[in-house]
């Protein structure tokens, strides 16, 4: 499959077949003109077939198959334009729907060499977007309803939306409802689409001297058990708590990762704010305030670091969130049912994983899924934590060996993890494996050695954990090789290592900490 780039940078996917294969064309085939939306590419030939997605035309050089959604068709045998028009609704998380989704749809329209022709607020508060080609032909009508994550699943279940936006993963009882309604397995990668990454920030005013809090301290503050800043190392002043409304995905993630640790709920005395940005502004203006918000909505508030039970302190940096090692990191999702999708809805879901979309996600203030890197010198806290966690001289020696081996290497933010209680890679890791395989196959790591480094939690014997970590790294290598064309990855380009439990990024005392510690990291260094 080849591609032709239009003047505005869009791609028309073109497939060529031998001319001899078209010796018996249908008698009804008539000439049509296919033109890219920006007018930079024009093709003429007899229309042989339209399958709802692609045109096939016969030309002097053979058969050409073209994505019908990237060209206009002129001629008597062209299908009715209404067949190529999509109407659908996207509903759910305000975190995604307020700014990110409109920006992604605008980027999608640009990729089609089209434009957003209208942008209006409907009577119910939803946003209506119309995409038109450069000739004024309507391509798609899309409605975005910013509700909350709970509303995403309700709208999918009752059929009022095509795509659901959620700032948390679907809950088991919600997934069961989709199964009972014969709407598919909503946790399957074909229905659960990871859009971006985000972090829940606990924020205070910039004048507040408290820079780190433990999860337990956060839970105590938001439950109302801790009421004065002096109880957590601050000044003698009352604590004013701000929270999102019940049903918001941001609050659900905070409840699960913070409040559930002590089995409590957010205090009913907390001030409820129904928008992440507004909450940040309220806290920033209150010298005694505290609240939680999304990474993209920090604004002028100050984020505090998180101190875990074992002493590990993690700051909400882009790298830590991409590596999913910040304790309050979260994934942003788009969900669909098993019903057939309108063509532009399906193509939009493909677009959000493109390189162009990653730039849009980052520009909107969220954490894209592009690969970042960090040198060993930038991971001093990690080494310090590893040394503190070492239980004997043998483990200290292993830490030293690890640091020596990686001294001139860089760690990539892509970190592969497994489904809870399983040796199977999770959905994000499966996608990341394909991405790494493509980079290796296409020269993205030329003159580099790629190191797959496995780690475990501390449950079990250290020697068995080290062997397990190496097996997990081997498993990742096998998955990468399976995803790459044969012979495109050199045998000596990838090295597998296992270091067991020596370098925790979370506390092994907690379930979540053990889960993040079971991982395979990717490092690269110059080949010598």
PyMOL commands that set and color helices and strands:
alter all, ss='L'
color gray80, all
select helices_A, chain A and resi 19-22+68-70+81-84+94-97+100-111+149-157+172-180+215-223+229-232+249-257+259-261+276-284+295-297+318-322+343-351+355-363+376-389+393-405+427-441+462-483+511-517
alter helices_A, ss='H'
color red, helices_A
select strands_A, chain A and resi 2-5+11-17+31-36+42-50+54-59+62-67+71-74+86-93+114-121+127-133+138-147+163-166+192-204+212-214+240-243+271-272+289-294+302-303+305-307+313-314+329-335+373-375+410-417+448-455+494-498+519-526
alter strands_A, ss='S'
color yellow, strands_A
deselect
rebuild
show_as cartoon
